[in-house]
């Protein structure tokens, strides 16, 4: 009996699903042209030989950020780029990146090059060493390389948070963090949440670790935040976080 040409065709090879990364590094950026390439190179060096993904979230930049990222995607296989159609802010960019991430662990950095990717490796080790349970390792900047006004504003904000939120973390605003992706999904989302993640993580019963990290001076570009604006917005945010913490279930344990 003749064999039909259809039956002689080989079945298409099954595509192998990509291996889940060990960690997803999420970097929100807005007008950071010139800072992107060196930071990605430092991330690659810090995690050399590791299975990672780097997720840049372009928050509607108006400079050459998009072009620089597009050029890097041609050579950096681990780089993914998400683009907001309109400017939404750092917290929204982080949320977009974390929702898109494929790894169970998330590492975060600011896109200005002031955070050191090598610190994420140490923070990752701290998270893994404090299992079981959900963990957040949050950086504490040592020898901070910012202007006097920004440093004093941070000191003032820290004292206010400690008084109003009972938050004893010494540097809540540091972007250098490693935490469980699952933990982020438990946090209530609002604009500026990135400044309050340690106390909100504790609200969910997570272990929060304060780990010393480095800090570099900005090489190019300028800060997107004005000191006075940050302080004024921060007070209203603190009141909202107080409300959230007070209304969280206390000592709740769930068994199956």
VENGIBEL-V556649 format. One record per pair of residues at least 12 apart in sequence whose C-alpha atoms are under 10 Angstrom apart, sorted by sequence separation. I is the first residue (numbers start at 0). J is the second residue. D is the distance in Angstrom with one decimal. If there is no record, write none. Layout:
i: <I:I>
j: <J:J>
d: <D:D>
This chain:
i: <26:56:68:83:107:123:124:125:157:187:197:26:55:82:106:122:123:157:183:186:187:39:81:82:93:105:106:122:156:157:185:186:65:81:93:121:122:154:156:157:185:186:39:65:80:93:106:122:153:154:156:183:186:65:79:106:119:153:182:183:185:186:24:81:105:119:153:182:185:104:119:153:174:35:79:89:118:172:173:174:176:183:79:172:173:176:182:53:60:104:171:172:174:178:182:52:53:54:55:56:57:58:59:60:104:171:172:182:22:52:53:54:55:56:57:58:59:60:114:170:171:172:51:52:53:54:55:56:57:58:59:60:61:171:172:31:51:52:53:54:55:56:57:58:59:60:114:171:179:22:23:24:25:26:27:28:29:30:50:51:52:53:54:55:56:57:58:59:170:171:178:21:22:23:24:25:26:27:28:29:30:32:57:58:59:178:20:21:22:23:24:25:26:27:28:29:30:31:32:35:39:57:58:59:106:139:140:141:166:168:178:20:21:22:23:24:25:26:27:28:29:30:31:32:33:34:58:104:105:106:107:113:138:139:140:167:168:19:20:21:22:23:24:25:26:27:28:29:30:31:32:33:36:58:104:106:113:137:138:139:140:164:166:167:177:18:19:20:28:29:30:31:32:35:36:39:43:57:113:137:138:139:140:166:176:18:19:20:29:30:31:32:34:35:56:58:137:138:139:140:165:166:176:30:31:32:33:36:43:58:137:138:139:140:164:176:29:30:32:36:40:56:57:58:137:138:139:140:160:166:175:28:29:31:32:35:39:56:137:138:139:175:176:28:55:56:58:137:138:139:175:55:56:137:138:160:171:175:191:195:39:54:56:57:136:137:138:168:170:173:175:194:55:56:136:137:168:169:170:54:55:56:135:136:137:168:169:170:173:191:195:199:202:203:54:135:136:167:168:169:191:194:195:198:199:202:53:54:134:135:136:194:198:201:202:134:135:192:199:202:203:54:133:134:135:191:195:199:202:203:204:54:133:134:190:198:202:203:204:53:132:133:134:135:189:202:203:204:52:133:134:135:192:199:203:52:133:51:52:132:133:189:51:126:127:189:50:125:126:52:53:54:57:122:123:124:126:187:23:24:25:26:27:28:53:56:122:123:25:27:55:122:123:119:121:122:187:20:29:118:119:120:29:118:119:29:114:116:118:137:28:29:114:115:137:27:28:113:114:135:136:27:113:135:26:27:29:27:28:109:110:27:28:108:109:135:26:27:42:107:108:109:134:135:25:26:27:107:108:133:134:25:27:106:107:108:133:25:27:106:107:108:139:140:141:143:144:145:25:26:38:45:46:106:107:133:134:135:136:137:138:139:140:141:142:143:144:145:146:25:26:38:39:41:45:46:105:106:107:133:134:135:136:137:138:139:140:141:142:143:144:145:163:24:25:38:44:45:105:106:132:133:134:135:136:137:138:139:140:141:142:143:144:145:23:24:38:39:42:43:44:45:46:104:105:106:132:133:134:135:136:137:138:139:140:141:142:143:144:153:156:160:164:23:25:38:41:42:43:45:46:104:105:106:132:133:134:135:136:137:138:139:140:141:152:156:159:160:163:164:25:35:37:38:41:42:45:103:104:105:131:136:137:138:139:140:149:151:152:155:159:163:23:24:34:35:36:38:40:41:42:103:104:105:130:149:150:153:164:165:23:34:35:38:39:42:102:103:104:105:129:149:152:153:156:160:163:164:22:23:24:32:33:34:38:42:102:103:104:105:129:148:149:152:156:159:160:163:164:22:23:31:32:33:34:101:103:129:148:20:21:22:23:24:25:26:27:28:30:31:100:126:149:160:164:19:20:21:22:23:24:25:26:27:28:29:30:31:126:156:160:164:19:20:21:22:23:24:25:26:27:28:29:98:126:18:19:20:21:22:23:24:25:26:27:28:97:125:18:19:20:21:22:23:24:25:26:27:97:125:25:26:98:125:97:98:122:97:122:122:94:121:122:94:121:122:121:24:118:118:119:94:118:24:94:117:118:116:117:118:22:91:115:116:90:91:94:114:115:90:91:93:94:114:115:90:91:93:113:114:115:22:89:90:91:113:114:88:89:90:91:112:113:114:87:88:89:90:112:113:114:89:90:111:112:113:89:111:112:113:111:112:111:112:111:111:111:111:111:89:88:26:24:24:23:22:22:22:23:22:34:34:33:34:33:34:32:33:31:32:31:30:31:30:31:30:30:29>
j: <38:68:80:95:119:135:136:137:169:199:209:39:68:95:119:135:136:170:196:199:200:53:95:96:107:119:120:136:170:171:199:200:80:96:108:136:137:169:171:172:200:201:55:81:96:109:122:138:169:170:172:199:202:82:96:123:136:170:199:200:202:203:42:99:123:137:171:200:203:123:138:172:193:55:99:109:138:192:193:194:196:203:100:193:194:197:203:75:82:126:193:194:196:200:204:75:76:77:78:79:80:81:82:83:127:194:195:205:46:76:77:78:79:80:81:82:83:84:138:194:195:196:76:77:78:79:80:81:82:83:84:85:86:196:197:57:77:78:79:80:81:82:83:84:85:86:140:197:205:49:50:51:52:53:54:55:56:57:77:78:79:80:81:82:83:84:85:86:197:198:205:49:50:51:52:53:54:55:56:57:58:60:85:86:87:206:49:50:51:52:53:54:55:56:57:58:59:60:61:64:68:86:87:88:135:168:169:170:195:197:207:50:51:52:53:54:55:56:57:58:59:60:61:62:63:64:88:134:135:136:137:143:168:169:170:197:198:50:51:52:53:54:55:56:57:58:59:60:61:62:63:64:67:89:135:137:144:168:169:170:171:195:197:198:208:50:51:52:60:61:62:63:64:67:68:71:75:89:145:169:170:171:172:198:208:51:52:53:62:63:64:65:67:68:89:91:170:171:172:173:198:199:209:64:65:66:67:70:77:92:171:172:173:174:198:210:64:65:67:71:75:91:92:93:172:173:174:175:195:201:210:64:65:67:68:71:75:92:173:174:175:211:212:65:92:93:95:174:175:176:212:93:94:175:176:198:209:213:229:233:78:93:95:96:175:176:177:207:209:212:214:233:95:96:176:177:208:209:210:95:96:97:176:177:178:209:210:211:214:232:236:240:243:244:96:177:178:209:210:211:233:236:237:240:241:244:96:97:177:178:179:237:241:244:245:178:179:236:243:246:247:99:178:179:180:236:240:244:247:248:249:100:179:180:236:244:248:249:250:100:179:180:181:182:236:249:250:251:100:181:182:183:240:247:251:101:182:101:102:182:183:239:102:177:178:240:102:177:178:105:106:107:110:175:176:177:179:240:77:78:79:80:81:82:107:110:176:177:80:82:110:177:178:175:177:178:243:77:86:175:176:177:87:176:177:88:173:175:177:196:88:89:174:175:197:88:89:174:175:196:197:89:175:197:89:90:92:91:92:173:174:92:93:173:174:200:92:93:108:173:174:175:200:201:92:93:94:174:175:200:201:93:95:174:175:176:201:94:96:175:176:177:208:209:210:212:213:214:95:96:108:115:116:176:177:203:204:205:206:207:208:209:210:211:212:213:214:215:216:96:97:109:110:112:116:117:176:177:178:204:205:206:207:208:209:210:211:212:213:214:215:216:234:96:97:110:116:117:177:178:204:205:206:207:208:209:210:211:212:213:214:215:216:217:96:97:111:112:115:116:117:118:119:177:178:179:205:206:207:208:209:210:211:212:213:214:215:216:217:226:229:233:237:97:99:112:115:116:117:119:120:178:179:180:206:207:208:209:210:211:212:213:214:215:226:230:233:234:237:238:100:110:112:113:116:117:120:178:179:180:206:211:212:213:214:215:224:226:227:230:234:238:99:100:110:111:112:114:116:117:118:179:180:181:206:225:226:229:240:241:100:111:112:115:116:119:179:180:181:182:206:226:229:230:233:237:240:241:100:101:102:110:111:112:116:120:180:181:182:183:207:226:227:230:234:237:238:241:242:101:102:110:111:112:113:180:182:208:227:100:101:102:103:104:105:106:107:108:110:111:180:206:229:240:244:100:101:102:103:104:105:106:107:108:109:110:111:112:207:237:241:245:101:102:103:104:105:106:107:108:109:110:111:180:208:101:102:103:104:105:106:107:108:109:110:111:180:208:102:103:104:105:106:107:108:109:110:111:181:209:110:111:183:210:183:184:208:184:209:210:183:210:211:184:211:212:212:116:210:211:212:188:212:119:189:212:213:212:213:214:119:188:212:213:188:189:192:212:213:189:190:192:193:213:214:190:191:193:213:214:215:123:190:191:192:214:215:190:191:192:193:214:215:216:190:191:192:193:215:216:217:193:194:215:216:217:194:216:217:218:217:218:218:219:219:220:221:222:223:223:223:174:176:177:177:177:178:179:180:180:217:218:218:219:219:220:219:220:219:220:220:220:221:221:222:222:223:223>
d: <9.8:10.0:7.2:8.8:8.2:9.2:9.2:10.0:7.1:8.1:9.3:9.7:8.2:9.2:6.6:8.7:7.5:7.2:8.6:6.5:9.9:8.1:7.8:9.9:8.1:9.7:9.2:5.6:9.8:7.7:9.2:7.0:8.9:7.3:9.7:9.3:7.6:9.1:9.6:9.0:8.4:10.0:9.6:9.9:8.9:10.0:8.7:7.8:10.0:8.9:9.6:9.5:8.6:8.4:9.5:8.0:9.2:8.2:9.9:8.0:9.7:7.5:8.4:8.8:9.0:9.7:9.4:7.2:7.1:8.2:8.9:8.2:7.7:9.2:9.6:9.1:8.3:9.9:8.9:8.3:9.7:9.9:9.5:7.2:7.8:9.8:8.0:9.2:8.9:9.2:8.6:4.7:10.0:9.6:9.6:9.9:9.2:8.3:7.5:8.6:7.2:8.5:6.6:8.8:9.8:5.9:7.3:7.7:9.7:8.5:5.8:6.0:6.3:5.9:6.1:6.2:5.4:9.6:9.6:9.3:6.3:8.6:10.0:4.8:4.8:4.8:4.9:4.7:4.7:5.1:6.0:8.8:10.0:7.3:9.3:9.3:6.6:6.1:6.0:5.8:6.2:5.7:6.2:7.7:5.3:7.8:8.8:6.5:9.6:9.0:9.3:7.6:8.6:7.7:8.3:7.0:8.5:8.4:8.4:9.1:7.3:8.4:7.3:8.4:7.4:9.2:6.9:5.0:9.4:8.4:9.7:7.5:7.5:5.9:6.3:6.2:6.2:5.8:6.0:6.0:8.3:9.0:9.7:5.2:8.2:9.9:8.4:5.7:5.3:4.9:4.8:4.8:4.8:4.7:5.2:5.2:8.3:8.0:9.7:7.7:9.9:8.9:6.6:9.4:9.9:8.4:9.0:9.9:9.3:7.2:9.1:5.1:5.6:6.7:5.9:5.9:6.0:6.2:6.3:6.0:6.6:4.9:9.6:6.6:8.4:9.0:6.9:9.8:9.6:9.5:9.8:9.3:9.5:6.5:7.0:9.4:8.1:7.9:4.8:8.3:8.8:7.0:8.3:7.5:8.7:7.0:8.7:4.8:6.3:7.8:5.4:7.9:7.6:7.8:9.8:9.9:8.1:8.6:9.0:5.1:9.9:9.9:8.1:8.7:9.9:8.1:8.4:6.3:7.6:7.9:5.5:8.0:4.6:7.3:8.1:8.9:9.0:9.9:9.3:9.7:7.1:7.9:9.5:6.1:9.8:9.8:9.2:9.9:8.6:7.4:5.9:8.3:9.7:7.4:9.3:8.7:8.1:8.1:8.8:6.8:8.4:9.7:9.6:5.9:9.5:8.8:8.0:9.7:9.0:6.4:7.5:8.9:6.5:9.5:7.7:9.2:7.6:9.0:6.9:7.5:9.3:9.5:7.5:9.9:9.2:5.9:9.3:8.7:9.2:9.5:9.6:8.1:9.7:9.5:9.0:9.1:8.8:5.8:7.3:7.3:8.2:10.0:9.8:9.9:8.9:7.5:10.0:7.9:5.2:9.5:7.8:9.2:9.5:6.4:5.8:9.6:9.2:9.4:9.9:9.8:8.6:9.7:7.3:9.9:8.6:4.6:8.7:8.6:8.2:9.3:9.7:8.7:9.8:6.2:5.7:6.7:8.4:7.5:9.7:9.6:7.2:9.9:7.1:5.3:8.2:6.6:9.8:9.7:9.7:8.9:8.7:7.8:8.6:9.4:6.2:5.9:6.2:9.6:10.0:10.0:8.4:9.2:8.4:8.6:9.8:6.2:9.5:8.6:8.4:4.3:9.6:9.8:9.8:9.3:9.2:5.8:6.8:8.4:8.4:9.8:8.2:8.4:7.8:6.3:9.8:7.5:7.8:7.3:6.9:8.9:9.4:7.5:6.3:9.8:8.7:8.3:8.6:9.5:8.4:8.9:9.4:9.2:9.9:8.3:9.1:8.7:9.8:9.1:8.0:7.9:7.8:9.6:9.0:9.9:9.7:8.1:6.3:9.5:8.0:9.8:9.9:9.5:8.0:7.3:9.7:9.8:9.8:9.0:7.1:9.9:9.4:9.6:9.9:8.6:8.7:9.4:8.5:9.5:9.6:9.5:9.6:9.7:9.4:9.8:9.9:9.6:7.0:6.0:10.0:9.9:8.6:6.0:8.0:7.0:9.3:8.8:8.3:9.5:8.4:7.6:7.0:8.9:10.0:8.9:6.7:8.5:8.5:8.2:9.7:8.9:9.2:8.5:7.4:7.9:7.3:8.8:7.7:9.7:6.4:8.9:8.8:6.2:9.7:7.4:9.4:8.5:9.5:8.9:7.9:8.7:9.6:5.4:9.6:8.7:5.8:7.4:8.3:6.0:10.0:9.7:5.2:7.4:8.3:9.1:9.0:7.2:9.4:6.2:5.1:8.8:9.3:6.8:9.1:9.2:5.5:7.2:9.8:9.4:7.8:7.3:5.3:9.5:9.7:10.0:9.9:9.6:9.4:8.9:9.3:7.7:9.6:9.2:8.6:5.6:6.5:8.9:9.1:7.1:8.3:7.1:8.3:6.2:8.6:6.3:9.2:7.7:6.1:8.6:9.6:5.8:9.8:9.7:9.6:9.4:6.3:8.0:7.9:4.3:8.8:7.8:5.4:6.2:5.9:6.0:5.9:5.7:6.1:6.0:7.2:5.5:5.7:6.8:9.9:8.8:6.9:7.6:8.6:5.0:5.5:6.7:8.7:5.0:4.7:4.9:4.7:5.3:4.9:4.7:5.1:5.6:6.7:7.4:5.0:8.3:9.0:8.9:8.3:9.4:8.4:8.7:8.1:8.5:9.1:6.9:5.4:9.0:6.9:6.4:6.0:6.2:6.2:6.1:5.6:5.6:5.7:6.6:8.7:8.2:8.0:9.1:9.4:9.4:7.4:8.1:9.6:5.8:7.9:5.2:9.6:8.2:7.4:5.8:6.1:9.3:7.6:8.8:7.7:8.8:6.6:8.6:5.5:8.1:5.9:9.8:6.8:7.1:9.6:9.0:7.5:8.8:8.1:7.0:7.8:9.1:6.2:7.2:7.1:8.7:4.8:5.8:9.6:10.0:9.1:8.6:9.3:9.6:9.7:9.6:8.4:8.9:8.4:8.2:9.5:8.5:7.1:7.8:9.7:8.9:9.5:7.6:10.0:6.0:5.5:9.5:9.1:8.8:9.7:9.7:7.7:9.5:6.0:5.9:7.8:8.3:8.8:9.0:9.1:5.4:8.4:9.9:7.9:6.2:8.7:8.8:7.7:7.0:9.5:6.0:8.7:6.9:9.2:9.7:9.2:6.0:7.7:9.8:7.6:7.2:9.6:9.1:9.7:7.3:9.5:7.3:8.5:8.6:9.8:7.3:9.7:8.2:5.4:6.7:9.3:9.7:9.5:9.1:9.8:9.1:9.7:9.1:8.9:5.0:7.9:8.7:7.1:8.7:8.6:9.8:9.3:6.4:8.3:8.9:9.8:9.9:8.2:9.9:6.6:5.8:6.6:6.4:6.0:6.1:6.0:7.7:7.4:8.0:9.3:9.1:9.0:9.7:9.6:9.6:6.3:5.0:7.2:4.9:5.0:4.6:4.9:5.4:6.5:5.2:9.2:8.5:8.2:9.5:6.0:8.1:6.9:5.7:6.0:5.6:6.7:5.9:6.0:7.8:7.0:7.9:9.7:8.5:8.8:9.1:6.9:8.4:7.5:8.8:5.7:9.4:9.8:9.8:9.4:9.5:9.2:8.4:8.1:8.5:8.9:9.0:9.3:7.1:8.7:8.6:9.2:9.4:9.7:8.9:9.0:9.2:9.2:8.6:8.8:8.5:5.9:9.0:10.0:9.1:7.2:9.8:9.1:9.8:10.0:8.9:7.7:9.5:8.6:8.4:9.6:8.2:6.2:7.7:6.9:9.6:9.4:6.9:6.6:5.7:8.4:8.0:8.5:5.5:7.4:8.7:8.2:5.4:8.9:5.5:6.5:7.6:7.3:6.0:9.2:8.9:4.4:9.1:8.8:8.1:9.0:5.6:7.2:5.8:9.6:7.6:8.7:9.6:8.0:5.7:10.0:9.2:6.4:8.4:6.5:7.6:8.2:8.9:8.0:7.8:8.4:8.1:9.9:10.0:9.9:9.5:9.8:8.9:9.5:9.0:9.7:9.6:9.2:9.6:8.8:7.6:8.8:6.7:6.8:8.0:8.4:7.9:8.1:7.7:6.5:7.8:8.5:9.0:9.7:9.9:8.9:8.2>
